[in-house]
Amino acid sequence: MKTPDFAAVRAEFPRANDKLWLGAAETHPFSIHHLEAIQRYSEFRAYGPGDDRHSYTPEMQAETKARFAALINAQPDEIAFVQSTTDGENIVLAGLGLPAAGGNIVIDDLHFEASKYLYTRLADSGQIELRVVPHRDWQIDMADVEAAIDDDTSLVSLALVSQVNGYKADIKRISDIAHAHGAYLYTDIIQGVGATPI
């Protein structure tokens, strides 16, 4: 495997000239390539195709879905484009009929802040019981997760890799526990994609 040209990669990120960025999901510097892609996409959304604006053809969307699916061991027809991870999580909740389904939802306190807000808001409205598994020295104890999940649990929602500190959850084990109680599992994988096998 060829060694990357790290100087060229670093040059793509102007803000990296004076800072080291270790977190890459919640808030991060854009690369020049990223900035140009967003500008092209914004022009397409504002003006539509034409005048050298990108058209984002169905073929390009299919290729993107296929590449991302391969990265996360999924099928292309399981991939949907959403504006943000939080939008995706809201769509999942609506699709599952939550919170109307009642019961409880289990999260951990290393989950993404916007997700924690979403579930806290649902709990504050009286629509669900929210169970937040606390961290112990910035790690989640599996015994605490198992104790929080019961037969009234509708959903277990957590991040594969926490944007708080990089803690990696044991998704397989948590999935087995959730499914043994008839609960769904939602996993925010964005912080781990490309760095952690999915």
Secondary structure, DSSP 8 states (H G I E B T S, - for coil): -----HHHHHHT-GGGGT------SSS----HHHHHHHHHHHHHHHH-SBTTB----HHHHHHHHHHHHHHTT--GGG----S-HHHHHHHHHHHTTTTTT-SEEEEETTS-HHHHHHHHHHHHTTSSEEEEE--BTTB--HHHHHHH--TTEEEEEEESB-TTT--B--HHHHHHHHHHTT-EEEEE-TTTTTTS--
